Amino acid sequence: MSEETKSTTIAAASSKLTNAQRARIERNQAKAQKLREAKLVVHPYKNISNVNASEEPASDKGKAVIKVQGTKYIDSGGGFLLEQPVLPSPGEKSTAEAAAAEAAIIEDAIAIPVVYEECLDCGDQYADSYLFNNFGHSVCDKCRDTEERHSLITRTEAKAEYLLKDCDFDKREPILRYISRKNPHNVRWGEMKLYLHLQVLKRAMEVWGSEEELTRQHELREDKREVGKARKYNKQMKQLRMEVRSSLFTKKTHAVHEHEFGPDTYNEEEDNYTHTCLTCPYAETYEKM
């Protein structure tokens, strides 16, 4: 009885709907049906068969296989294409012939020799090393000590600490190798040149001969720096005294004197005239035309 009541109610409600409402309901139902069917499909390319391949391997069953320019790709369903070798068709070469052709190709290849270097610390052989590639220092990565022995130093610090010049880095043989890094203090500044501390110390010993000579050069430069500071201080003090105690420097501070002459005196013997300044003992002799 209840089912008859429901059907009667639905029929009565549908009779009250307009044509536009019925069309919208039908579109929504079709859209929902398509979404439901799309969710039920596990792999959209599951049933696609490749016409170019004669036989599919057992491990690739249930997966979509796409052939692009002679190479098969398996669609994993997760957004990746897995490459697999193409199986030979009946008209192609056999497996033995393909293996022989591949062996001939391998024999024609040029062998690149691998040069092994010996670590100066542990003595082991290595083919690749950070210090050897960047600085030419034969130490493997296992023995690399970035904190002490194999630390890096900037060019500015090396010049200040070991009193080296630019020619000692760029001209003197062998030229010191470096790596460039962004300046951590300001990215707008130029890149830093980082050198291996061991190589910089060795170059300093080549320039100065010994650590004692390097220490003596530091002391000499410190003495010159102190003398320069004292000379600059004395110059500033002298300038200050000139500005404060101007009476000690009348040559520069006094104004230009202008003579004020008195009456003229006639000299009959030499037939000329003389007048004297009223403020200073200056006397001037002249002739009247």
C-alpha positions as CSV (number, residue, x, y, z in Angstrom):
1,M,0.0,0.0,0.0
2,S,2.9,2.3,0.8
3,E,4.5,1.8,-2.6
4,E,1.3,2.6,-4.4
5,T,1.1,5.8,-2.3
6,K,4.7,6.8,-3.2
7,S,4.2,6.2,-6.9
8,T,1.0,8.2,-6.8
9,T,2.8,11.1,-5.0
10,I,5.7,11.1,-7.6
11,A,3.3,11.0,-10.5
12,A,1.3,13.9,-9.0
13,A,4.6,15.9,-8.4
14,S,5.9,15.2,-11.9
15,S,2.6,16.4,-13.4
16,K,3.1,19.7,-11.8
17,L,6.7,20.2,-13.2
18,T,7.3,22.4,-16.2
19,N,9.2,21.3,-19.4
20,A,12.3,23.4,-18.4
21,Q,12.4,21.8,-15.0
22,R,12.1,18.3,-16.5
23,A,14.9,19.0,-19.0
24,R,17.2,20.2,-16.2
25,I,16.5,17.1,-14.1
26,E,17.3,14.9,-17.1
27,R,20.6,16.7,-17.7
28,N,21.6,16.4,-14.0
29,Q,20.8,12.7,-14.0
30,A,22.9,12.1,-17.2
31,K,25.8,14.0,-15.6
32,A,25.6,12.0,-12.4
33,Q,25.5,8.7,-14.4
34,K,28.7,9.7,-16.3
35,L,30.5,10.6,-13.1
36,R,29.6,7.3,-11.6
37,E,30.8,5.4,-14.6
38,A,34.1,7.3,-14.6
39,K,34.7,6.4,-11.0
40,L,34.1,2.7,-11.7
41,V,36.7,2.6,-14.5
42,V,40.0,1.5,-12.9
43,H,42.3,2.2,-15.9
44,P,40.9,4.0,-19.0
45,Y,43.4,2.3,-21.3
46,K,43.1,-1.2,-19.9
47,N,41.4,-2.8,-22.9
48,I,43.5,-1.0,-25.6
49,S,45.4,-3.5,-27.8
50,N,48.6,-2.6,-29.6
51,V,48.3,-3.6,-33.2
52,N,52.1,-3.3,-33.8
53,A,53.1,-5.8,-31.1
54,S,52.6,-9.5,-31.7
55,E,52.6,-10.6,-28.1
56,E,52.4,-8.8,-24.7
57,P,54.5,-10.0,-21.8
58,A,52.7,-11.5,-18.8
59,S,53.9,-8.8,-16.4
60,D,52.2,-6.1,-18.6
61,K,48.8,-7.6,-18.7
62,G,46.1,-5.2,-17.5
63,K,48.3,-2.1,-18.3
64,A,48.1,0.2,-21.3
65,V,51.0,0.0,-23.7
66,I,51.9,2.9,-26.0
67,K,54.4,2.6,-28.8
68,V,56.3,5.8,-29.7
69,Q,59.0,5.8,-32.4
70,G,59.8,2.1,-31.9
71,T,59.9,2.2,-28.1
72,K,57.1,0.8,-25.9
73,Y,55.9,2.8,-22.9
74,I,53.7,1.3,-20.2
75,D,51.2,3.7,-18.7
76,S,51.5,3.2,-14.9
77,G,48.3,5.1,-14.3
78,G,50.0,7.5,-11.9
79,G,51.2,10.0,-14.5
80,F,54.4,8.2,-15.6
81,L,55.3,6.3,-18.7
82,L,57.6,3.3,-18.0
83,E,60.0,2.4,-20.9
84,Q,60.4,-1.2,-22.0
85,P,62.2,-2.8,-24.9
86,V,60.2,-3.6,-28.0
87,L,59.9,-7.3,-28.7
88,P,61.0,-8.4,-32.2
89,S,58.2,-9.0,-34.7
90,P,58.3,-12.2,-36.9
91,G,59.8,-10.2,-39.8
92,E,62.6,-8.7,-37.7
93,K,66.0,-10.2,-36.7
94,S,66.1,-13.1,-34.2
95,T,67.4,-12.8,-30.7
96,A,70.8,-14.2,-31.5
97,E,71.3,-11.8,-34.4
98,A,70.2,-8.9,-32.3
99,A,72.7,-9.9,-29.5
100,A,75.5,-10.2,-32.1
101,A,74.7,-6.7,-33.5
102,E,74.7,-5.3,-30.0
103,A,78.0,-7.0,-29.2
104,A,79.5,-5.5,-32.4
105,I,78.4,-2.0,-31.3
106,I,79.9,-2.4,-27.9
107,E,83.2,-3.5,-29.4
108,D,83.3,-0.5,-31.6
109,A,82.8,1.9,-28.7
110,I,85.7,4.0,-27.4
111,A,86.8,3.1,-23.9
112,I,87.3,6.1,-21.7
113,P,90.1,5.4,-19.2
114,V,89.4,6.3,-15.6
115,V,92.4,7.9,-13.8
116,Y,92.6,7.2,-10.1
117,E,94.4,9.5,-7.8
118,E,96.0,8.6,-4.5
119,C,95.0,10.4,-1.3
120,L,97.8,12.2,0.5
121,D,96.3,11.4,3.9
122,C,95.1,7.8,3.8
123,G,96.8,6.5,0.6
124,D,93.6,5.1,-0.9
125,Q,92.8,5.4,-4.6
126,Y,89.8,7.6,-5.6
127,A,88.3,8.7,-8.9
128,D,86.5,11.8,-7.8
129,S,87.1,14.3,-5.0
130,Y,85.8,17.8,-4.1
131,L,89.2,19.2,-3.1
132,F,90.9,17.7,-6.2
133,N,88.3,18.9,-8.6
134,N,88.2,22.5,-7.3
135,F,91.7,23.1,-5.9
136,G,93.9,20.4,-7.3
137,H,94.6,19.1,-3.8
138,S,94.9,15.3,-3.8
139,V,92.7,14.4,-0.8
140,C,89.7,12.1,-0.9
141,D,86.3,13.1,0.4
142,K,86.6,10.8,3.4
143,C,89.7,12.6,4.7
144,R,88.4,16.1,4.0
145,D,88.3,18.3,7.1
146,T,86.3,21.4,6.5
147,E,86.8,22.9,10.0
148,E,90.6,22.9,10.4
149,R,93.0,21.4,7.9
150,H,91.0,22.0,4.7
151,S,89.2,25.2,5.6
152,L,88.7,28.0,3.1
153,I,89.8,31.6,3.4
154,T,88.7,34.6,1.4
155,R,91.1,36.6,-0.8
156,T,90.8,39.7,1.4
157,E,91.6,37.8,4.6
158,A,94.5,36.0,3.0
159,K,96.0,39.3,1.8
160,A,95.7,40.9,5.3
161,E,96.9,37.8,7.2
162,Y,99.8,36.8,5.0
163,L,100.7,40.1,3.4
164,L,100.2,38.8,-0.1
165,K,99.6,40.9,-3.3
166,D,97.3,40.2,-6.2
167,C,100.2,39.0,-8.3
168,D,100.9,36.3,-5.7
169,F,97.5,34.8,-6.4
170,D,97.1,35.4,-10.2
171,K,100.6,35.7,-11.7
172,R,103.0,33.6,-9.6
173,E,103.2,29.9,-10.8
174,P,101.3,27.8,-10.0
175,I,98.2,30.0,-10.0
176,L,96.1,29.4,-7.0
177,R,92.7,28.0,-7.8
178,Y,89.5,29.2,-6.1
179,I,85.7,28.9,-6.0
180,S,83.2,31.7,-6.2
181,R,80.4,32.1,-3.7
182,K,77.8,34.8,-3.1
183,N,78.7,37.3,-0.4
184,P,76.6,36.4,2.7
185,H,76.7,40.0,4.0
186,N,75.1,41.6,1.0
187,V,73.9,39.8,-2.2
188,R,74.5,43.1,-4.2
189,W,78.2,43.0,-3.6
190,G,80.6,41.1,-5.7
191,E,81.2,37.3,-5.3
192,M,83.7,36.1,-2.8
193,K,86.8,34.2,-4.0
194,L,87.5,31.3,-1.6
195,Y,91.0,29.7,-1.5
196,L,92.2,26.6,0.3
197,H,94.0,27.7,3.5
198,L,96.8,25.2,3.1
199,Q,97.7,26.5,-0.4
200,V,97.6,30.1,0.8
201,L,99.9,29.3,3.7
202,K,102.3,27.5,1.3
203,R,102.3,30.5,-1.0
204,A,103.1,32.9,1.9
205,M,106.1,30.7,2.8
206,E,107.3,30.9,-0.8
207,V,107.1,34.7,-0.7
208,W,108.5,35.5,2.7
209,G,110.7,32.4,3.3
210,S,109.7,31.6,6.9
211,E,107.2,32.4,9.6
212,E,109.7,34.6,11.4
213,E,110.1,36.8,8.4
214,L,106.3,37.1,8.0
215,T,106.1,38.1,11.7
216,R,108.8,40.7,11.3
217,Q,107.0,42.2,8.3
218,H,103.8,42.4,10.3
219,E,105.7,44.3,13.0
220,L,107.3,46.7,10.5
221,R,103.9,47.5,9.0
222,E,102.4,48.0,12.4
223,D,105.2,50.5,13.3
224,K,104.6,52.3,10.0
225,R,100.9,52.4,10.8
226,E,101.6,53.9,14.2
227,V,103.9,56.6,12.7
228,G,101.3,57.5,10.2
229,K,98.6,57.8,12.9
230,A,100.9,60.1,14.9
231,R,101.7,62.3,11.9
232,K,98.0,62.6,11.1
233,Y,97.3,63.5,14.7
234,N,100.0,66.2,14.8
235,K,98.7,67.7,11.6
236,Q,95.2,67.9,13.0
237,M,96.4,69.5,16.3
238,K,98.4,72.1,14.4
239,Q,95.4,73.0,12.3
240,L,93.3,73.3,15.5
241,R,95.9,75.6,17.1
242,M,95.8,77.8,14.1
243,E,92.1,78.1,14.3
244,V,91.9,78.7,18.1
245,R,95.1,80.8,18.8
246,S,95.3,83.0,15.8
247,S,97.8,85.4,17.5
248,L,100.5,82.8,17.0
249,F,100.1,82.9,13.2
250,T,99.9,86.7,12.3
251,K,101.3,86.0,8.9
252,K,98.1,84.4,7.7
253,T,95.6,86.1,9.9
254,H,96.5,89.9,9.7
255,A,94.9,92.0,7.1
256,V,96.9,93.8,4.3
257,H,98.3,97.2,5.5
258,E,97.4,100.3,3.5
259,H,99.8,103.3,3.8
260,E,98.5,106.8,4.8
261,F,101.1,109.3,3.7
262,G,101.6,112.8,5.2
263,P,102.5,116.0,3.5
264,D,105.2,116.0,0.8
265,T,108.7,117.3,1.5
266,Y,110.8,118.9,-1.3
267,N,114.5,118.0,-1.6
268,E,116.3,120.8,-3.6
269,E,119.6,119.0,-4.1
270,E,118.1,116.0,-5.8
271,D,115.0,117.8,-7.1
272,N,112.5,115.2,-5.8
273,Y,109.8,114.8,-3.2
274,T,109.4,112.5,-0.1
275,H,106.4,111.6,2.0
276,T,106.2,109.3,5.0
277,C,103.4,106.9,6.2
278,L,101.7,108.2,9.3
279,T,101.2,104.7,10.8
280,C,104.5,103.0,9.9
281,P,108.1,104.3,9.2
282,Y,107.8,103.7,5.5
283,A,109.0,106.6,3.3
284,E,108.5,107.0,-0.4
285,T,110.6,109.2,-2.7
286,Y,109.3,110.3,-6.1
287,E,109.5,113.1,-8.8
288,K,106.8,115.4,-10.0
289,M,106.5,115.9,-13.7
